[in-house]
Amino acid sequence: MHKTIYNIRPRRTPVVDQERGITWGVYNFNHRGVLTVQMKDGSIRNSYAPTPSSMPIAEIFKIKSGKIRDIVAVGTMVPYGMGDGWAGPLFQ
């Protein structure tokens, strides 16, 4: 899991076109909030999610030979636990 992402829920992939190798889904990336992230080379960088937040996101995946080849994604940051607009609030 990415260092800033706590979990991805809910996650749904309602559209799968096996002939074209394309999927479309709606996911919600939940961030606990971390100020900095240590990179593989040891350097320290500022986090893009320094406070708790969620990111509802729609993604299209292109799959070829069983591997993800391309991803197109659109999302926005919202208050932590707000939900993705379809499932309602995550934490009540």
PDB file of N, CA, C and O in Angstrom:
ATOM      1  N   MET A   1       0.853  -1.176   0.000  1.00  0.00           N
ATOM      2  CA  MET A   1       0.000   0.000   0.000  1.00  0.00           C
ATOM      3  C   MET A   1       0.899   1.239   0.000  1.00  0.00           C
ATOM      4  O   MET A   1       1.963   1.242   0.618  1.00  0.00           O
ATOM      5  N   HIS A   2       0.472   2.262  -0.679  1.00  0.00           N
ATOM      6  CA  HIS A   2       1.197   3.524  -0.726  1.00  0.00           C
ATOM      7  C   HIS A   2       1.323   4.080   0.695  1.00  0.00           C
ATOM      8  O   HIS A   2       0.427   3.867   1.512  1.00  0.00           O
ATOM      9  N   LYS A   3       2.394   4.774   1.002  1.00  0.00           N
ATOM     10  CA  LYS A   3       2.659   5.236   2.368  1.00  0.00           C
ATOM     11  C   LYS A   3       1.622   6.214   2.905  1.00  0.00           C
ATOM     12  O   LYS A   3       1.441   6.298   4.120  1.00  0.00           O
ATOM     13  N   THR A   4       0.939   6.953   2.044  1.00  0.00           N
ATOM     14  CA  THR A   4      -0.053   7.913   2.530  1.00  0.00           C
ATOM     15  C   THR A   4      -1.473   7.344   2.533  1.00  0.00           C
ATOM     16  O   THR A   4      -2.358   7.915   3.169  1.00  0.00           O
ATOM     17  N   ILE A   5      -1.704   6.237   1.838  1.00  0.00           N
ATOM     18  CA  ILE A   5      -3.051   5.665   1.735  1.00  0.00           C
ATOM     19  C   ILE A   5      -3.254   4.625   2.831  1.00  0.00           C
ATOM     20  O   ILE A   5      -2.510   3.649   2.926  1.00  0.00           O
ATOM     21  N   TYR A   6      -4.281   4.853   3.664  1.00  0.00           N
ATOM     22  CA  TYR A   6      -4.610   3.939   4.752  1.00  0.00           C
ATOM     23  C   TYR A   6      -5.370   2.727   4.214  1.00  0.00           C
ATOM     24  O   TYR A   6      -5.026   1.588   4.529  1.00  0.00           O
ATOM     25  N   ASN A   7      -6.397   2.969   3.409  1.00  0.00           N
ATOM     26  CA  ASN A   7      -7.135   1.884   2.766  1.00  0.00           C
ATOM     27  C   ASN A   7      -7.857   2.428   1.541  1.00  0.00           C
ATOM     28  O   ASN A   7      -7.920   3.638   1.321  1.00  0.00           O
ATOM     29  N   ILE A   8      -8.396   1.511   0.753  1.00  0.00           N
ATOM     30  CA  ILE A   8      -9.176   1.880  -0.428  1.00  0.00           C
ATOM     31  C   ILE A   8     -10.520   1.183  -0.276  1.00  0.00           C
ATOM     32  O   ILE A   8     -10.658  -0.008  -0.555  1.00  0.00           O
ATOM     33  N   ARG A   9     -11.518   1.961   0.178  1.00  0.00           N
ATOM     34  CA  ARG A   9     -12.849   1.393   0.324  1.00  0.00           C
ATOM     35  C   ARG A   9     -13.884   2.497   0.315  1.00  0.00           C
ATOM     36  O   ARG A   9     -13.611   3.570   0.853  1.00  0.00           O
ATOM     37  N   PRO A  10     -15.022   2.303  -0.248  1.00  0.00           N
ATOM     38  CA  PRO A  10     -15.351   1.106  -0.994  1.00  0.00           C
ATOM     39  C   PRO A  10     -14.616   1.097  -2.332  1.00  0.00           C
ATOM     40  O   PRO A  10     -14.126   2.125  -2.799  1.00  0.00           O
ATOM     41  N   ARG A  11     -14.554  -0.071  -2.924  1.00  0.00           N
ATOM     42  CA  ARG A  11     -13.983  -0.181  -4.270  1.00  0.00           C
ATOM     43  C   ARG A  11     -14.899  -1.058  -5.103  1.00  0.00           C
ATOM     44  O   ARG A  11     -15.266  -2.166  -4.712  1.00  0.00           O
ATOM     45  N   ARG A  12     -15.253  -0.530  -6.256  1.00  0.00           N
ATOM     46  CA  ARG A  12     -16.162  -1.240  -7.147  1.00  0.00           C
ATOM     47  C   ARG A  12     -15.658  -1.125  -8.575  1.00  0.00           C
ATOM     48  O   ARG A  12     -15.195  -0.067  -9.002  1.00  0.00           O
ATOM     49  N   THR A  13     -15.753  -2.216  -9.300  1.00  0.00           N
ATOM     50  CA  THR A  13     -15.409  -2.238 -10.720  1.00  0.00           C
ATOM     51  C   THR A  13     -16.629  -2.784 -11.465  1.00  0.00           C
ATOM     52  O   THR A  13     -16.661  -3.960 -11.829  1.00  0.00           O
ATOM     53  N   PRO A  14     -17.637  -1.925 -11.693  1.00  0.00           N
ATOM     54  CA  PRO A  14     -18.883  -2.419 -12.282  1.00  0.00           C
ATOM     55  C   PRO A  14     -18.841  -2.663 -13.789  1.00  0.00           C
ATOM     56  O   PRO A  14     -19.718  -3.341 -14.324  1.00  0.00           O
ATOM     57  N   VAL A  15     -17.837  -2.120 -14.484  1.00  0.00           N
ATOM     58  CA  VAL A  15     -17.780  -2.284 -15.935  1.00  0.00           C
ATOM     59  C   VAL A  15     -16.484  -2.994 -16.311  1.00  0.00           C
ATOM     60  O   VAL A  15     -15.389  -2.511 -16.023  1.00  0.00           O
ATOM     61  N   VAL A  16     -16.628  -4.149 -16.959  1.00  0.00           N
ATOM     62  CA  VAL A  16     -15.477  -4.914 -17.424  1.00  0.00           C
ATOM     63  C   VAL A  16     -15.766  -5.351 -18.855  1.00  0.00           C
ATOM     64  O   VAL A  16     -16.730  -6.074 -19.108  1.00  0.00           O
ATOM     65  N   ASP A  17     -14.927  -4.910 -19.788  1.00  0.00           N
ATOM     66  CA  ASP A  17     -15.040  -5.330 -21.181  1.00  0.00           C
ATOM     67  C   ASP A  17     -13.859  -6.250 -21.464  1.00  0.00           C
ATOM     68  O   ASP A  17     -12.753  -5.783 -21.737  1.00  0.00           O
ATOM     69  N   GLN A  18     -14.092  -7.547 -21.400  1.00  0.00           N
ATOM     70  CA  GLN A  18     -13.008  -8.511 -21.565  1.00  0.00           C
ATOM     71  C   GLN A  18     -12.433  -8.510 -22.974  1.00  0.00           C
ATOM     72  O   GLN A  18     -11.232  -8.717 -23.145  1.00  0.00           O
ATOM     73  N   GLU A  19     -13.265  -8.281 -23.986  1.00  0.00           N
ATOM     74  CA  GLU A  19     -12.782  -8.268 -25.368  1.00  0.00           C
ATOM     75  C   GLU A  19     -11.788  -7.139 -25.613  1.00  0.00           C
ATOM     76  O   GLU A  19     -10.778  -7.331 -26.290  1.00  0.00           O
ATOM     77  N   ARG A  20     -12.075  -5.966 -25.063  1.00  0.00           N
ATOM     78  CA  ARG A  20     -11.191  -4.803 -25.258  1.00  0.00           C
ATOM     79  C   ARG A  20     -10.135  -4.671 -24.166  1.00  0.00           C
ATOM     80  O   ARG A  20      -9.193  -3.891 -24.307  1.00  0.00           O
ATOM     81  N   GLY A  21     -10.284  -5.424 -23.084  1.00  0.00           N
ATOM     82  CA  GLY A  21      -9.324  -5.336 -21.988  1.00  0.00           C
ATOM     83  C   GLY A  21      -9.419  -4.028 -21.233  1.00  0.00           C
ATOM     84  O   GLY A  21      -8.403  -3.448 -20.851  1.00  0.00           O
ATOM     85  N   ILE A  22     -10.647  -3.560 -21.016  1.00  0.00           N
ATOM     86  CA  ILE A  22     -10.859  -2.277 -20.344  1.00  0.00           C
ATOM     87  C   ILE A  22     -11.803  -2.481 -19.155  1.00  0.00           C
ATOM     88  O   ILE A  22     -12.791  -3.210 -19.244  1.00  0.00           O
ATOM     89  N   THR A  23     -11.473  -1.822 -18.044  1.00  0.00           N
ATOM     90  CA  THR A  23     -12.379  -1.811 -16.891  1.00  0.00           C
ATOM     91  C   THR A  23     -12.607  -0.372 -16.467  1.00  0.00           C
ATOM     92  O   THR A  23     -11.774   0.499 -16.716  1.00  0.00           O
ATOM     93  N   TRP A  24     -13.735  -0.130 -15.827  1.00  0.00           N
ATOM     94  CA  TRP A  24     -14.032   1.172 -15.240  1.00  0.00           C
ATOM     95  C   TRP A  24     -14.518   0.923 -13.831  1.00  0.00           C
ATOM     96  O   TRP A  24     -15.341   0.038 -13.594  1.00  0.00           O
ATOM     97  N   GLY A  25     -14.006   1.708 -12.891  1.00  0.00           N
ATOM     98  CA  GLY A  25     -14.413   1.524 -11.509  1.00  0.00           C
ATOM     99  C   GLY A  25     -14.404   2.812 -10.731  1.00  0.00           C
ATOM    100  O   GLY A  25     -13.866   3.830 -11.169  1.00  0.00           O
ATOM    101  N   VAL A  26     -15.023   2.744  -9.547  1.00  0.00           N
ATOM    102  CA  VAL A  26     -15.077   3.866  -8.621  1.00  0.00           C
ATOM    103  C   VAL A  26     -14.460   3.380  -7.312  1.00  0.00           C
ATOM    104  O   VAL A  26     -14.859   2.350  -6.769  1.00  0.00           O
ATOM    105  N   TYR A  27     -13.491   4.130  -6.820  1.00  0.00           N
ATOM    106  CA  TYR A  27     -12.744   3.739  -5.632  1.00  0.00           C
ATOM    107  C   TYR A  27     -12.635   4.941  -4.705  1.00  0.00           C
ATOM    108  O   TYR A  27     -12.807   6.082  -5.135  1.00  0.00           O
ATOM    109  N   ASN A  28     -12.351   4.685  -3.443  1.00  0.00           N
ATOM    110  CA  ASN A  28     -12.217   5.773  -2.483  1.00  0.00           C
ATOM    111  C   ASN A  28     -10.919   5.564  -1.701  1.00  0.00           C
ATOM    112  O   ASN A  28     -10.838   4.672  -0.856  1.00  0.00           O
ATOM    113  N   PHE A  29      -9.910   6.379  -1.980  1.00  0.00           N
ATOM    114  CA  PHE A  29      -8.620   6.301  -1.297  1.00  0.00           C
ATOM    115  C   PHE A  29      -8.726   7.093   0.003  1.00  0.00           C
ATOM    116  O   PHE A  29      -9.019   8.288  -0.023  1.00  0.00           O
ATOM    117  N   ASN A  30      -8.491   6.437   1.135  1.00  0.00           N
ATOM    118  CA  ASN A  30      -8.579   7.084   2.440  1.00  0.00           C
ATOM    119  C   ASN A  30      -7.175   7.291   3.009  1.00  0.00           C
ATOM    120  O   ASN A  30      -6.381   6.355   3.099  1.00  0.00           O
ATOM    121  N   HIS A  31      -6.891   8.533   3.388  1.00  0.00           N
ATOM    122  CA  HIS A  31      -5.582   8.919   3.895  1.00  0.00           C
ATOM    123  C   HIS A  31      -5.687   9.257   5.380  1.00  0.00           C
ATOM    124  O   HIS A  31      -6.566  10.025   5.772  1.00  0.00           O
ATOM    125  N   ARG A  32      -4.804   8.697   6.216  1.00  0.00           N
ATOM    126  CA  ARG A  32      -4.789   9.025   7.645  1.00  0.00           C
ATOM    127  C   ARG A  32      -4.261  10.434   7.874  1.00  0.00           C
ATOM    128  O   ARG A  32      -4.676  11.122   8.806  1.00  0.00           O
ATOM    129  N   GLY A  33      -3.357  10.847   7.027  1.00  0.00           N
ATOM    130  CA  GLY A  33      -2.686  12.125   7.189  1.00  0.00           C
ATOM    131  C   GLY A  33      -1.290  11.919   7.741  1.00  0.00           C
ATOM    132  O   GLY A  33      -1.121  11.591   8.916  1.00  0.00           O
ATOM    133  N   VAL A  34      -0.300  12.109   6.904  1.00  0.00           N
ATOM    134  CA  VAL A  34       1.104  12.061   7.322  1.00  0.00           C
ATOM    135  C   VAL A  34       1.784  13.296   6.750  1.00  0.00           C
ATOM    136  O   VAL A  34       1.511  13.693   5.618  1.00  0.00           O
ATOM    137  N   LEU A  35       2.670  13.903   7.535  1.00  0.00           N
ATOM    138  CA  LEU A  35       3.311  15.145   7.103  1.00  0.00           C
ATOM    139  C   LEU A  35       4.394  14.918   6.068  1.00  0.00           C
ATOM    140  O   LEU A  35       4.519  15.687   5.115  1.00  0.00           O
ATOM    141  N   THR A  36       5.188  13.853   6.252  1.00  0.00           N
ATOM    142  CA  THR A  36       6.295  13.585   5.343  1.00  0.00           C
ATOM    143  C   THR A  36       6.330  12.102   4.985  1.00  0.00           C
ATOM    144  O   THR A  36       5.766  11.263   5.687  1.00  0.00           O
ATOM    145  N   VAL A  37       7.001  11.801   3.885  1.00  0.00           N
ATOM    146  CA  VAL A  37       7.156  10.431   3.404  1.00  0.00           C
ATOM    147  C   VAL A  37       8.630  10.204   3.094  1.00  0.00           C
ATOM    148  O   VAL A  37       9.268  11.028   2.439  1.00  0.00           O
ATOM    149  N   GLN A  38       9.168   9.078   3.569  1.00  0.00           N
ATOM    150  CA  GLN A  38      10.548   8.742   3.241  1.00  0.00           C
ATOM    151  C   GLN A  38      10.558   7.954   1.935  1.00  0.00           C
ATOM    152  O   GLN A  38       9.886   6.931   1.800  1.00  0.00           O
ATOM    153  N   MET A  39      11.334   8.451   0.980  1.00  0.00           N
ATOM    154  CA  MET A  39      11.430   7.831  -0.337  1.00  0.00           C
ATOM    155  C   MET A  39      12.420   6.660  -0.293  1.00  0.00           C
ATOM    156  O   MET A  39      13.166   6.503   0.674  1.00  0.00           O
ATOM    157  N   LYS A  40      12.417   5.841  -1.353  1.00  0.00           N
ATOM    158  CA  LYS A  40      13.317   4.686  -1.410  1.00  0.00           C
ATOM    159  C   LYS A  40      14.783   5.084  -1.329  1.00  0.00           C
ATOM    160  O   LYS A  40      15.603   4.331  -0.803  1.00  0.00           O
ATOM    161  N   ASP A  41      15.121   6.267  -1.848  1.00  0.00           N
ATOM    162  CA  ASP A  41      16.517   6.710  -1.811  1.00  0.00           C
ATOM    163  C   ASP A  41      16.897   7.324  -0.461  1.00  0.00           C
ATOM    164  O   ASP A  41      18.023   7.790  -0.286  1.00  0.00           O
ATOM    165  N   GLY A  42      15.944   7.326   0.508  1.00  0.00           N
ATOM    166  CA  GLY A  42      16.212   7.851   1.834  1.00  0.00           C
ATOM    167  C   GLY A  42      15.827   9.306   2.020  1.00  0.00           C
ATOM    168  O   GLY A  42      15.787   9.796   3.148  1.00  0.00           O
ATOM    169  N   SER A  43      15.542  10.006   0.926  1.00  0.00           N
ATOM    170  CA  SER A  43      15.164  11.414   1.045  1.00  0.00           C
ATOM    171  C   SER A  43      13.766  11.527   1.659  1.00  0.00           C
ATOM    172  O   SER A  43      12.959  10.601   1.579  1.00  0.00           O
ATOM    173  N   ILE A  44      13.505  12.671   2.265  1.00  0.00           N
ATOM    174  CA  ILE A  44      12.216  12.938   2.894  1.00  0.00           C
ATOM    175  C   ILE A  44      11.482  13.985   2.071  1.00  0.00           C
ATOM    176  O   ILE A  44      12.047  15.025   1.732  1.00  0.00           O
ATOM    177  N   ARG A  45      10.230  13.711   1.751  1.00  0.00           N
ATOM    178  CA  ARG A  45       9.406  14.640   0.962  1.00  0.00           C
ATOM    179  C   ARG A  45       8.139  14.981   1.721  1.00  0.00           C
ATOM    180  O   ARG A  45       7.668  14.192   2.540  1.00  0.00           O
ATOM    181  N   ASN A  46       7.591  16.147   1.454  1.00  0.00           N
ATOM    182  CA  ASN A  46       6.297  16.509   2.022  1.00  0.00           C
ATOM    183  C   ASN A  46       5.218  15.617   1.418  1.00  0.00           C
ATOM    184  O   ASN A  46       5.265  15.295   0.231  1.00  0.00           O
ATOM    185  N   SER A  47       4.259  15.225   2.225  1.00  0.00           N
ATOM    186  CA  SER A  47       3.151  14.395   1.778  1.00  0.00           C
ATOM    187  C   SER A  47       2.124  15.232   1.036  1.00  0.00           C
ATOM    188  O   SER A  47       1.957  16.414   1.332  1.00  0.00           O
ATOM    189  N   TYR A  48       1.430  14.626   0.066  1.00  0.00           N
ATOM    190  CA  TYR A  48       0.339  15.326  -0.609  1.00  0.00           C
ATOM    191  C   TYR A  48      -0.945  15.259   0.226  1.00  0.00           C
ATOM    192  O   TYR A  48      -1.924  15.934  -0.093  1.00  0.00           O
ATOM    193  N   ALA A  49      -0.948  14.445   1.299  1.00  0.00           N
ATOM    194  CA  ALA A  49      -2.120  14.314   2.163  1.00  0.00           C
ATOM    195  C   ALA A  49      -1.689  14.466   3.623  1.00  0.00           C
ATOM    196  O   ALA A  49      -1.660  13.484   4.365  1.00  0.00           O
ATOM    197  N   PRO A  50      -1.347  15.710   4.046  1.00  0.00           N
ATOM    198  CA  PRO A  50      -0.840  15.910   5.405  1.00  0.00           C
ATOM    199  C   PRO A  50      -1.911  15.819   6.496  1.00  0.00           C
ATOM    200  O   PRO A  50      -1.578  15.670   7.671  1.00  0.00           O
ATOM    201  N   THR A  51      -3.173  15.905   6.127  1.00  0.00           N
ATOM    202  CA  THR A  51      -4.258  15.769   7.098  1.00  0.00           C
ATOM    203  C   THR A  51      -5.176  14.638   6.631  1.00  0.00           C
ATOM    204  O   THR A  51      -5.189  14.313   5.443  1.00  0.00           O
ATOM    205  N   PRO A  52      -5.945  14.032   7.545  1.00  0.00           N
ATOM    206  CA  PRO A  52      -6.862  12.966   7.128  1.00  0.00           C
ATOM    207  C   PRO A  52      -7.807  13.458   6.029  1.00  0.00           C
ATOM    208  O   PRO A  52      -8.393  14.535   6.134  1.00  0.00           O
ATOM    209  N   SER A  53      -7.941  12.658   4.985  1.00  0.00           N
ATOM    210  CA  SER A  53      -8.803  13.023   3.862  1.00  0.00           C
ATOM    211  C   SER A  53      -9.168  11.758   3.090  1.00  0.00           C
ATOM    212  O   SER A  53      -8.578  10.695   3.284  1.00  0.00           O
ATOM    213  N   SER A  54     -10.137  11.899   2.229  1.00  0.00           N
ATOM    214  CA  SER A  54     -10.530  10.814   1.328  1.00  0.00           C
ATOM    215  C   SER A  54     -10.463  11.337  -0.097  1.00  0.00           C
ATOM    216  O   SER A  54     -10.551  12.543  -0.329  1.00  0.00           O
ATOM    217  N   MET A  55     -10.308  10.430  -1.048  1.00  0.00           N
ATOM    218  CA  MET A  55     -10.234  10.817  -2.452  1.00  0.00           C
ATOM    219  C   MET A  55     -11.105   9.874  -3.282  1.00  0.00           C
ATOM    220  O   MET A  55     -10.632   8.831  -3.736  1.00  0.00           O
ATOM    221  N   PRO A  56     -12.395  10.242  -3.486  1.00  0.00           N
ATOM    222  CA  PRO A  56     -13.188   9.451  -4.413  1.00  0.00           C
ATOM    223  C   PRO A  56     -12.607   9.613  -5.808  1.00  0.00           C
ATOM    224  O   PRO A  56     -12.265  10.719  -6.226  1.00  0.00           O
ATOM    225  N   ILE A  57     -12.500   8.503  -6.520  1.00  0.00           N
ATOM    226  CA  ILE A  57     -11.788   8.527  -7.793  1.00  0.00           C
ATOM    227  C   ILE A  57     -12.436   7.543  -8.768  1.00  0.00           C
ATOM    228  O   ILE A  57     -12.798   6.431  -8.386  1.00  0.00           O
ATOM    229  N   ALA A  58     -12.578   7.953 -10.008  1.00  0.00           N
ATOM    230  CA  ALA A  58     -13.041   7.064 -11.075  1.00  0.00           C
ATOM    231  C   ALA A  58     -11.823   6.727 -11.925  1.00  0.00           C
ATOM    232  O   ALA A  58     -11.053   7.611 -12.299  1.00  0.00           O
ATOM    233  N   GLU A  59     -11.654   5.434 -12.229  1.00  0.00           N
ATOM    234  CA  GLU A  59     -10.472   5.004 -12.978  1.00  0.00           C
ATOM    235  C   GLU A  59     -10.852   4.058 -14.107  1.00  0.00           C
ATOM    236  O   GLU A  59     -11.743   3.220 -13.971  1.00  0.00           O
ATOM    237  N   ILE A  60     -10.161   4.214 -15.206  1.00  0.00           N
ATOM    238  CA  ILE A  60     -10.252   3.285 -16.332  1.00  0.00           C
ATOM    239  C   ILE A  60      -8.902   2.588 -16.434  1.00  0.00           C
ATOM    240  O   ILE A  60      -7.861   3.244 -16.465  1.00  0.00           O
ATOM    241  N   PHE A  61      -8.919   1.271 -16.487  1.00  0.00           N
ATOM    242  CA  PHE A  61      -7.704   0.484 -16.619  1.00  0.00           C
ATOM    243  C   PHE A  61      -7.695  -0.198 -17.983  1.00  0.00           C
ATOM    244  O   PHE A  61      -8.711  -0.749 -18.406  1.00  0.00           O
ATOM    245  N   LYS A  62      -6.568  -0.165 -18.669  1.00  0.00           N
ATOM    246  CA  LYS A  62      -6.353  -0.923 -19.894  1.00  0.00           C
ATOM    247  C   LYS A  62      -5.477  -2.108 -19.528  1.00  0.00           C
ATOM    248  O   LYS A  62      -4.375  -1.938 -19.007  1.00  0.00           O
ATOM    249  N   ILE A  63      -5.969  -3.306 -19.800  1.00  0.00           N
ATOM    250  CA  ILE A  63      -5.256  -4.520 -19.440  1.00  0.00           C
ATOM    251  C   ILE A  63      -4.877  -5.266 -20.709  1.00  0.00           C
ATOM    252  O   ILE A  63      -5.711  -5.492 -21.585  1.00  0.00           O
ATOM    253  N   LYS A  64      -3.601  -5.645 -20.795  1.00  0.00           N
ATOM    254  CA  LYS A  64      -3.092  -6.358 -21.961  1.00  0.00           C
ATOM    255  C   LYS A  64      -2.183  -7.470 -21.478  1.00  0.00           C
ATOM    256  O   LYS A  64      -1.277  -7.225 -20.681  1.00  0.00           O
ATOM    257  N   SER A  65      -2.405  -8.670 -21.941  1.00  0.00           N
ATOM    258  CA  SER A  65      -1.623  -9.844 -21.540  1.00  0.00           C
ATOM    259  C   SER A  65      -1.636 -10.019 -20.021  1.00  0.00           C
ATOM    260  O   SER A  65      -0.633 -10.412 -19.426  1.00  0.00           O
ATOM    261  N   GLY A  66      -2.778  -9.724 -19.400  1.00  0.00           N
ATOM    262  CA  GLY A  66      -2.921  -9.910 -17.963  1.00  0.00           C
ATOM    263  C   GLY A  66      -2.251  -8.862 -17.098  1.00  0.00           C
ATOM    264  O   GLY A  66      -2.184  -9.017 -15.879  1.00  0.00           O
ATOM    265  N   LYS A  67      -1.749  -7.788 -17.716  1.00  0.00           N
ATOM    266  CA  LYS A  67      -1.071  -6.733 -16.959  1.00  0.00           C
ATOM    267  C   LYS A  67      -1.723  -5.384 -17.234  1.00  0.00           C
ATOM    268  O   LYS A  67      -2.180  -5.115 -18.344  1.00  0.00           O
ATOM    269  N   ILE A  68      -1.758  -4.539 -16.203  1.00  0.00           N
ATOM    270  CA  ILE A  68      -2.272  -3.184 -16.382  1.00  0.00           C
ATOM    271  C   ILE A  68      -1.265  -2.398 -17.210  1.00  0.00           C
ATOM    272  O   ILE A  68      -0.095  -2.295 -16.840  1.00  0.00           O
ATOM    273  N   ARG A  69      -1.719  -1.847 -18.326  1.00  0.00           N
ATOM    274  CA  ARG A  69      -0.843  -1.097 -19.234  1.00  0.00           C
ATOM    275  C   ARG A  69      -1.053   0.404 -19.140  1.00  0.00           C
ATOM    276  O   ARG A  69      -0.103   1.170 -19.299  1.00  0.00           O
ATOM    277  N   ASP A  70      -2.280   0.837 -18.885  1.00  0.00           N
ATOM    278  CA  ASP A  70      -2.586   2.263 -18.793  1.00  0.00           C
ATOM    279  C   ASP A  70      -3.649   2.476 -17.728  1.00  0.00           C
ATOM    280  O   ASP A  70      -4.478   1.601 -17.478  1.00  0.00           O
ATOM    281  N   ILE A  71      -3.618   3.650 -17.102  1.00  0.00           N
ATOM    282  CA  ILE A  71      -4.640   4.048 -16.137  1.00  0.00           C
ATOM    283  C   ILE A  71      -4.987   5.509 -16.410  1.00  0.00           C
ATOM    284  O   ILE A  71      -4.104   6.354 -16.559  1.00  0.00           O
ATOM    285  N   VAL A  72      -6.289   5.789 -16.474  1.00  0.00           N
ATOM    286  CA  VAL A  72      -6.776   7.163 -16.544  1.00  0.00           C
ATOM    287  C   VAL A  72      -7.648   7.351 -15.313  1.00  0.00           C
ATOM    288  O   VAL A  72      -8.560   6.560 -15.070  1.00  0.00           O
ATOM    289  N   ALA A  73      -7.373   8.399 -14.531  1.00  0.00           N
ATOM    290  CA  ALA A  73      -8.092   8.593 -13.274  1.00  0.00           C
ATOM    291  C   ALA A  73      -8.495  10.048 -13.091  1.00  0.00           C
ATOM    292  O   ALA A  73      -7.771  10.964 -13.479  1.00  0.00           O
ATOM    293  N   VAL A  74      -9.677  10.242 -12.487  1.00  0.00           N
ATOM    294  CA  VAL A  74     -10.166  11.568 -12.127  1.00  0.00           C
ATOM    295  C   VAL A  74     -10.686  11.478 -10.704  1.00  0.00           C
ATOM    296  O   VAL A  74     -11.510  10.619 -10.391  1.00  0.00           O
ATOM    297  N   GLY A  75     -10.199  12.374  -9.836  1.00  0.00           N
ATOM    298  CA  GLY A  75     -10.639  12.345  -8.448  1.00  0.00           C
ATOM    299  C   GLY A  75     -10.466  13.701  -7.799  1.00  0.00           C
ATOM    300  O   GLY A  75      -9.934  14.632  -8.404  1.00  0.00           O
ATOM    301  N   THR A  76     -10.920  13.805  -6.565  1.00  0.00           N
ATOM    302  CA  THR A  76     -10.801  15.043  -5.806  1.00  0.00           C
ATOM    303  C   THR A  76     -10.661  14.712  -4.327  1.00  0.00           C
ATOM    304  O   THR A  76     -11.133  13.668  -3.878  1.00  0.00           O
ATOM    305  N   MET A  77     -10.022  15.586  -3.572  1.00  0.00           N
ATOM    306  CA  MET A  77      -9.870  15.391  -2.131  1.00  0.00           C
ATOM    307  C   MET A  77     -11.109  15.941  -1.422  1.00  0.00           C
ATOM    308  O   MET A  77     -11.593  17.030  -1.734  1.00  0.00           O
ATOM    309  N   VAL A  78     -11.608  15.161  -0.463  1.00  0.00           N
ATOM    310  CA  VAL A  78     -12.764  15.551   0.341  1.00  0.00           C
ATOM    311  C   VAL A  78     -12.464  15.243   1.808  1.00  0.00           C
ATOM    312  O   VAL A  78     -11.476  14.566   2.090  1.00  0.00           O
ATOM    313  N   PRO A  79     -13.276  15.713   2.744  1.00  0.00           N
ATOM    314  CA  PRO A  79     -13.030  15.387   4.150  1.00  0.00           C
ATOM    315  C   PRO A  79     -13.011  13.871   4.395  1.00  0.00           C
ATOM    316  O   PRO A  79     -13.737  13.116   3.749  1.00  0.00           O
ATOM    317  N   TYR A  80     -12.174  13.450   5.333  1.00  0.00           N
ATOM    318  CA  TYR A  80     -11.995  12.033   5.640  1.00  0.00           C
ATOM    319  C   TYR A  80     -13.330  11.361   5.948  1.00  0.00           C
ATOM    320  O   TYR A  80     -14.109  11.849   6.766  1.00  0.00           O
ATOM    321  N   GLY A  81     -13.585  10.224   5.274  1.00  0.00           N
ATOM    322  CA  GLY A  81     -14.777   9.435   5.534  1.00  0.00           C
ATOM    323  C   GLY A  81     -16.037   9.925   4.857  1.00  0.00           C
ATOM    324  O   GLY A  81     -17.115   9.380   5.092  1.00  0.00           O
ATOM    325  N   MET A  82     -15.925  10.944   4.021  1.00  0.00           N
ATOM    326  CA  MET A  82     -17.112  11.519   3.382  1.00  0.00           C
ATOM    327  C   MET A  82     -17.803  10.516   2.467  1.00  0.00           C
ATOM    328  O   MET A  82     -19.020  10.585   2.293  1.00  0.00           O
ATOM    329  N   GLY A  83     -17.073   9.610   1.893  1.00  0.00           N
ATOM    330  CA  GLY A  83     -17.659   8.638   0.973  1.00  0.00           C
ATOM    331  C   GLY A  83     -17.444   9.054  -0.466  1.00  0.00           C
ATOM    332  O   GLY A  83     -16.817  10.073  -0.757  1.00  0.00           O
ATOM    333  N   ASP A  84     -17.985   8.231  -1.364  1.00  0.00           N
ATOM    334  CA  ASP A  84     -17.744   8.452  -2.784  1.00  0.00           C
ATOM    335  C   ASP A  84     -18.959   8.988  -3.531  1.00  0.00           C
ATOM    336  O   ASP A  84     -18.910   9.145  -4.750  1.00  0.00           O
ATOM    337  N   GLY A  85     -20.049   9.271  -2.822  1.00  0.00           N
ATOM    338  CA  GLY A  85     -21.236   9.801  -3.471  1.00  0.00           C
ATOM    339  C   GLY A  85     -22.233   8.731  -3.870  1.00  0.00           C
ATOM    340  O   GLY A  85     -23.387   9.044  -4.162  1.00  0.00           O
ATOM    341  N   TRP A  86     -21.814   7.475  -3.889  1.00  0.00           N
ATOM    342  CA  TRP A  86     -22.706   6.375  -4.229  1.00  0.00           C
ATOM    343  C   TRP A  86     -23.029   5.528  -2.998  1.00  0.00           C
ATOM    344  O   TRP A  86     -24.173   5.117  -2.805  1.00  0.00           O
ATOM    345  N   ALA A  87     -22.023   5.270  -2.174  1.00  0.00           N
ATOM    346  CA  ALA A  87     -22.199   4.382  -1.021  1.00  0.00           C
ATOM    347  C   ALA A  87     -22.607   5.133   0.231  1.00  0.00           C
ATOM    348  O   ALA A  87     -22.996   4.506   1.217  1.00  0.00           O
ATOM    349  N   GLY A  88     -22.532   6.454   0.224  1.00  0.00           N
ATOM    350  CA  GLY A  88     -22.837   7.231   1.412  1.00  0.00           C
ATOM    351  C   GLY A  88     -21.612   7.360   2.296  1.00  0.00           C
ATOM    352  O   GLY A  88     -20.527   6.923   1.915  1.00  0.00           O
ATOM    353  N   PRO A  89     -21.771   7.962   3.486  1.00  0.00           N
ATOM    354  CA  PRO A  89     -20.634   8.153   4.397  1.00  0.00           C
ATOM    355  C   PRO A  89     -20.023   6.813   4.796  1.00  0.00           C
ATOM    356  O   PRO A  89     -20.741   5.837   5.013  1.00  0.00           O
ATOM    357  N   LEU A  90     -18.698   6.771   4.891  1.00  0.00           N
ATOM    358  CA  LEU A  90     -18.014   5.534   5.275  1.00  0.00           C
ATOM    359  C   LEU A  90     -18.073   5.311   6.772  1.00  0.00           C
ATOM    360  O   LEU A  90     -18.227   4.177   7.227  1.00  0.00           O
ATOM    361  N   PHE A  91     -17.952   6.379   7.539  1.00  0.00           N
ATOM    362  CA  PHE A  91     -17.858   6.252   8.991  1.00  0.00           C
ATOM    363  C   PHE A  91     -18.945   7.131   9.614  1.00  0.00           C
ATOM    364  O   PHE A  91     -18.909   8.354   9.483  1.00  0.00           O
ATOM    365  N   GLN A  92     -19.906   6.508  10.289  1.00  0.00           N
ATOM    366  CA  GLN A  92     -21.020   7.273  10.869  1.00  0.00           C
ATOM    367  C   GLN A  92     -20.933   7.315  12.366  1.00  0.00           C
ATOM    368  O   GLN A  92     -21.787   7.916  13.017  1.00  0.00           O
TER     369      GLN A  92
END
